[in-house]
Amino acid sequence: MSWSSHSADIYRLGSLPSSNYKMVSIVNGESCQREYKADPASESEALKALRADAARFKADAIIETQCFHLKPDADSICYSEVSCAGRAIQWVD
């Protein structure tokens, strides 16, 4: 399944689009460093996963986007983790 043809714009918390829109879903994306020697989790990878989640709802943009760098717990499978969440929206006339 390819999401490359539909990439939603990202609006950070505190920044809203000027167009009219309707919310279609809450979406999230995560980046997890599963191996000690692997690249650390990154916000860019988490945002890519967030866009992929939004694409399932044919979203035009994601608003109120926030990303968090999470500290792993003792039982975590991730050495480092970034989690992003937002509201997927579609433009309306």
JOCOR-V863072 format. One record per backbone hydrogen bond with DSSP energy under -0.5 kcal/mol. CO is the residue of the C=O (numbers start at 1). NH is the residue of the N-H. If there is no record, write none. Layout:
((CO/NH) (CO/NH))
This chain:
((3/6) (6/8) (9/11) (9/62) (10/12) (11/65) (12/15) (12/64) (15/64) (20/92) (22/90) (25/88) (27/86) (29/84) (31/82) (32/34) (33/79) (33/80) (35/38) (42/46) (43/47) (44/48) (45/49) (46/50) (47/51) (48/52) (49/53) (50/54) (51/55) (52/56) (53/56) (54/57) (54/59) (55/58) (60/9) (61/89) (62/11) (63/87) (65/13) (66/85) (68/70) (68/83) (70/81) (73/76) (80/33) (81/70) (82/31) (83/68) (84/29) (85/66) (86/27) (86/88) (87/63) (88/24) (88/25) (89/60) (89/61) (90/22))
